[in-house]
Amino acid sequence: MDIESLKGPLFAAADAVSFLLTRPAGWAILGGILALGFALRASGALRDRFLACEASGRRMGAGQALGILLRELYGSLAGAVAVLPTVAVVLVGAVLLVGVSDSVRRLDEIAENRARISELSAVVRNLERRYRVADVRVLSADGRTARLSLAFYDSRIPGKPVRTQEAAVEGSEVFVDALVLDFAYSEIESGRRVNLALPYRVYGNLQAPADGQELALLDERGVPLLYRRAEAEIYGIEPEAYDARLEELMDLLEDEGARRRAGIVRSVFGAAVRRRVRAGDSFTIWIEQTGGLTIKGDGGF
């Protein structure tokens, strides 16, 4: 028989035992069952005595009924004491059942986490390359405000932009802000340092970063266009698993508690690059294979 097919009944039985032995509602159910058993036993004894009295032409008095109840209660208690060894064996078996179930679940969780880490490692390997994020044209700049036109690239459609956006920043210098995921754990990096950068905002030197403009880099799933892959380009992992783990990585950016629980991303920190701009300038935002963010184009920094 397949071991996997036994897990369902094992987990269900263990959950039922744990509920009955550790929860007040479970204790109430057990108490109700015992009370029902005593009630059935006592009612049977009373019925038998009543029928015997009726057959002999006598009436059963309250004293007789009370005596029968006390006798049955004593009998029930004596029977419970007699089966205590059996109950103890059953309880030990129940505890062992719960322990085995918990151990199997922990082993399954460890196996799932290992598989998950392996898949995340494969995702990171697929992302370790140089990306062209966006081409930027400076539509106007007067030292106080600069208007930019950004054309974003999708890694699945190389060679041409797939989306454009206009942004206005305050100042004569443009900053591109990015979040960087630092994979410094051995499960991911396998002896080398791995960073992934995600540009997400532009702002000028005369405004606070929080007042900048968000970049339209995400697709409908909340995943950066540059991190998407055509199925033929994905290696070491199934395309469906790649997409699922990629979305998980993006979720880790926003949830510090999830990052700690996952134990995969060591840290997330901010990084920015800047460029002084003039009207008519054009440049390209790149993510390097090392995870660094660069701006390249005519005129330099």
C-alpha positions as CSV (number, residue, x, y, z in Angstrom):
1,M,0.0,0.0,0.0
2,D,1.2,3.5,-0.8
3,I,2.5,5.3,2.3
4,E,1.0,8.5,1.1
5,S,-2.5,7.0,1.1
6,L,-2.1,6.2,4.8
7,K,-1.3,9.8,5.8
8,G,-4.8,11.1,5.4
9,P,-6.4,8.5,7.8
10,L,-3.4,8.9,10.2
11,F,-3.7,12.7,10.4
12,A,-7.5,12.5,10.7
13,A,-7.3,10.0,13.6
14,A,-4.5,12.0,15.3
15,D,-6.4,15.2,15.0
16,A,-9.5,13.6,16.5
17,V,-7.5,12.1,19.4
18,S,-5.8,15.4,20.1
19,F,-9.1,17.3,20.0
20,L,-10.8,14.9,22.5
21,L,-7.9,14.8,24.9
22,T,-6.7,18.4,24.9
23,R,-9.7,20.6,24.2
24,P,-12.5,21.6,26.6
25,A,-15.0,20.8,23.8
26,G,-13.4,17.3,23.5
27,W,-13.6,16.7,27.2
28,A,-17.3,17.7,27.1
29,I,-17.9,15.2,24.3
30,L,-16.1,12.4,26.3
31,G,-18.1,13.4,29.4
32,G,-21.3,13.3,27.5
33,I,-20.6,9.9,26.1
34,L,-19.9,8.6,29.7
35,A,-23.0,10.2,31.0
36,L,-25.1,8.7,28.2
37,G,-23.7,5.3,28.9
38,F,-24.5,5.5,32.6
39,A,-28.0,6.9,31.8
40,L,-28.7,3.9,29.5
41,R,-27.4,1.5,32.1
42,A,-29.4,3.0,34.9
43,S,-32.6,3.3,32.8
44,G,-32.3,-0.3,31.8
45,A,-32.0,-1.4,35.4
46,L,-34.9,0.8,36.5
47,R,-37.1,-0.6,33.7
48,D,-36.3,-4.1,34.7
49,R,-37.2,-3.5,38.3
50,F,-40.3,-1.6,37.4
51,L,-41.5,-4.5,35.2
52,A,-40.7,-7.0,38.0
53,C,-42.7,-5.0,40.5
54,E,-45.6,-4.6,38.2
55,A,-45.7,-8.4,37.5
56,S,-45.8,-9.1,41.3
57,G,-48.5,-6.5,41.9
58,R,-46.3,-4.1,43.8
59,R,-45.3,-0.5,43.2
60,M,-41.7,0.6,42.9
61,G,-41.0,3.3,45.5
62,A,-38.6,6.2,45.3
63,G,-36.3,4.6,47.8
64,Q,-36.0,1.5,45.5
65,A,-35.3,3.7,42.5
66,L,-32.6,5.6,44.4
67,G,-31.0,2.4,45.5
68,I,-30.9,1.1,42.0
69,L,-29.3,4.3,40.8
70,L,-26.7,4.2,43.5
71,R,-26.0,0.5,42.8
72,E,-25.6,1.2,39.1
73,L,-23.3,4.2,39.8
74,Y,-21.2,2.0,42.1
75,G,-21.1,-0.7,39.4
76,S,-20.1,1.8,36.8
77,L,-17.2,3.1,39.0
78,A,-16.1,-0.4,39.8
79,G,-16.1,-1.3,36.1
80,A,-14.1,1.8,35.3
81,V,-11.5,0.9,37.9
82,A,-11.4,-2.6,36.5
83,V,-10.6,-1.4,33.0
84,L,-8.1,1.2,34.0
85,P,-5.2,-0.8,32.7
86,T,-6.9,-1.1,29.3
87,V,-7.7,2.6,29.3
88,A,-4.1,3.4,30.2
89,V,-2.9,1.2,27.2
90,V,-5.4,3.0,24.9
91,L,-4.2,6.4,26.2
92,V,-0.6,5.5,25.6
93,G,-1.5,4.3,22.1
94,A,-3.4,7.6,21.4
95,V,-0.4,9.6,22.6
96,L,1.9,7.5,20.3
97,L,-0.5,8.0,17.4
98,V,-0.4,11.8,17.9
99,G,3.4,11.7,18.2
100,V,3.8,9.7,15.0
101,S,1.4,12.0,13.2
102,D,3.3,15.1,14.3
103,S,6.6,13.5,13.3
104,V,5.4,12.6,9.9
105,R,4.0,16.2,9.4
106,R,7.3,17.7,10.5
107,L,9.2,15.5,8.1
108,D,6.8,16.4,5.3
109,E,7.3,20.1,6.2
110,I,11.1,19.7,6.1
111,A,10.8,18.0,2.7
112,E,8.5,20.7,1.4
113,N,10.8,23.4,2.6
114,R,13.8,21.8,1.0
115,A,11.9,21.5,-2.3
116,R,10.8,25.1,-2.0
117,I,14.4,26.3,-1.3
118,S,15.6,24.3,-4.3
119,E,13.0,25.9,-6.5
120,L,13.8,29.4,-5.2
121,S,17.5,28.6,-5.9
122,A,16.5,27.7,-9.4
123,V,14.6,31.0,-9.8
124,V,17.6,33.0,-8.6
125,R,19.8,31.2,-11.1
126,N,17.4,32.1,-13.9
127,L,17.6,35.7,-12.8
128,E,21.3,36.0,-12.6
129,R,21.9,38.0,-15.8
130,R,22.1,41.6,-17.0
131,Y,18.7,43.3,-17.7
132,R,17.7,46.3,-19.7
133,V,15.1,47.9,-17.5
134,A,14.1,51.0,-19.3
135,D,15.1,53.6,-21.9
136,V,14.7,57.2,-20.6
137,R,14.4,60.4,-22.6
138,V,14.4,63.8,-20.9
139,L,11.5,65.7,-22.5
140,S,12.3,68.9,-20.7
141,A,14.5,70.2,-17.9
142,D,14.9,73.7,-16.5
143,G,16.9,73.0,-13.3
144,R,13.7,73.0,-11.2
145,T,11.6,70.3,-12.9
146,A,12.5,67.5,-15.3
147,R,10.0,65.6,-17.4
148,L,10.9,62.1,-18.3
149,S,9.6,59.5,-20.8
150,L,10.4,56.0,-19.7
151,A,10.0,52.9,-22.0
152,F,10.1,49.6,-20.1
153,Y,11.2,46.2,-21.4
154,D,9.8,42.8,-20.8
155,S,12.4,40.0,-20.8
156,R,10.0,37.7,-22.7
157,I,9.9,40.2,-25.6
158,P,13.5,41.3,-26.2
159,G,14.4,44.1,-28.4
160,K,11.5,46.5,-28.0
161,P,9.8,48.3,-25.1
162,V,6.3,47.0,-24.1
163,R,5.1,49.9,-21.9
164,T,5.8,53.6,-21.6
165,Q,5.3,56.1,-18.7
166,E,5.9,59.8,-18.2
167,A,7.2,61.1,-14.9
168,A,8.1,64.6,-13.6
169,V,10.7,65.1,-10.9
170,E,11.9,68.2,-9.1
171,G,15.5,69.2,-9.6
172,S,18.3,68.9,-12.1
173,E,19.4,65.4,-11.0
174,V,17.3,62.2,-11.4
175,F,17.6,59.4,-8.9
176,V,16.4,55.9,-9.6
177,D,15.5,54.1,-6.4
178,A,15.7,50.3,-6.1
179,L,15.1,47.6,-3.5
180,V,17.8,45.0,-3.3
181,L,17.3,41.4,-2.1
182,D,20.4,40.0,-0.5
183,F,20.5,36.2,-0.7
184,A,23.4,35.6,1.6
185,Y,22.3,32.1,2.9
186,S,24.1,29.0,1.7
187,E,20.9,27.4,0.6
188,I,20.5,30.0,-2.1
189,E,24.0,31.3,-2.9
190,S,25.9,27.9,-2.9
191,G,29.1,29.7,-2.0
192,R,28.6,33.0,-3.9
193,R,26.9,36.2,-3.1
194,V,23.7,36.8,-4.9
195,N,21.7,40.1,-5.1
196,L,18.6,40.9,-7.0
197,A,17.6,44.5,-7.6
198,L,14.2,46.0,-8.3
199,P,13.9,49.6,-9.5
200,Y,10.7,51.0,-8.3
201,R,10.8,54.8,-8.0
202,V,12.3,58.0,-9.6
203,Y,12.7,61.3,-7.8
204,G,14.7,64.5,-8.1
205,N,17.4,66.1,-5.9
206,L,14.9,68.8,-4.8
207,Q,12.3,66.4,-3.4
208,A,12.2,63.7,-0.8
209,P,12.3,60.1,-2.1
210,A,8.9,59.4,-0.7
211,D,7.5,62.2,-2.9
212,G,8.9,60.5,-6.1
213,Q,6.9,58.7,-8.7
214,E,6.4,54.9,-8.8
215,L,7.7,53.1,-11.9
216,A,5.1,51.1,-13.9
217,L,7.4,48.0,-13.9
218,L,5.0,45.4,-12.5
219,D,2.7,43.1,-14.5
220,E,-0.9,42.1,-13.4
221,R,0.6,39.6,-10.9
222,G,2.8,42.2,-9.2
223,V,6.0,40.8,-10.7
224,P,8.5,43.0,-12.5
225,L,8.4,42.7,-16.3
226,L,12.2,42.2,-16.4
227,Y,12.0,39.1,-14.2
228,R,9.4,37.3,-16.4
229,R,10.7,34.5,-18.6
230,A,9.5,32.7,-21.7
231,E,9.0,29.0,-21.1
232,A,11.8,28.1,-23.4
233,E,14.3,30.3,-21.4
234,I,13.5,28.7,-18.0
235,Y,15.9,26.0,-16.9
236,G,16.1,23.8,-13.8
237,I,12.5,24.4,-12.7
238,E,9.1,23.9,-14.2
239,P,7.6,27.2,-15.7
240,E,4.5,27.0,-13.3
241,A,6.8,26.6,-10.3
242,Y,9.0,29.4,-11.6
243,D,6.1,31.8,-11.7
244,A,4.8,30.8,-8.3
245,R,8.2,31.1,-6.6
246,L,8.9,34.4,-8.4
247,E,5.7,35.8,-6.9
248,E,6.7,34.5,-3.5
249,L,10.0,36.4,-3.8
250,M,8.2,39.6,-4.6
251,D,5.9,39.1,-1.6
252,L,9.0,38.8,0.6
253,L,9.9,42.4,-0.4
254,E,6.8,43.7,1.4
255,D,6.7,41.4,4.5
256,E,9.6,41.4,6.9
257,G,7.9,38.8,9.1
258,A,7.5,36.5,6.1
259,R,11.2,37.0,5.2
260,R,12.2,35.9,8.7
261,R,10.0,32.9,8.6
262,A,11.2,31.9,5.2
263,G,14.8,32.1,6.2
264,I,15.9,32.7,2.6
265,V,16.4,36.4,2.1
266,R,19.0,37.8,4.5
267,S,18.1,41.4,4.1
268,V,16.3,43.9,1.9
269,F,17.9,47.3,1.5
270,G,17.6,50.4,-0.7
271,A,20.0,51.5,-3.4
272,A,19.9,54.5,-5.8
273,V,21.8,55.8,-8.8
274,R,21.6,59.3,-10.0
275,R,22.2,61.3,-13.2
276,R,22.3,65.0,-13.9
277,V,20.0,65.7,-16.8
278,R,19.4,68.2,-19.6
279,A,16.6,68.5,-22.1
280,G,17.1,66.0,-24.9
281,D,19.3,63.6,-22.9
282,S,18.7,59.9,-23.2
283,F,20.0,57.0,-21.2
284,T,19.2,53.4,-20.2
285,I,18.7,51.9,-16.8
286,W,20.3,48.5,-16.4
287,I,20.5,45.8,-13.7
288,E,23.9,44.1,-13.8
289,Q,24.4,40.4,-13.2
290,T,25.8,41.2,-9.7
291,G,22.5,42.8,-8.8
292,G,23.8,46.4,-9.1
293,L,21.8,49.2,-10.7
294,T,23.5,51.3,-13.4
295,I,22.6,54.1,-15.8
296,K,24.3,54.2,-19.1
297,G,24.0,56.5,-22.1
298,D,25.4,59.6,-23.6
299,G,27.0,62.1,-21.3
300,G,27.7,59.8,-18.3
301,F,27.1,60.8,-14.7
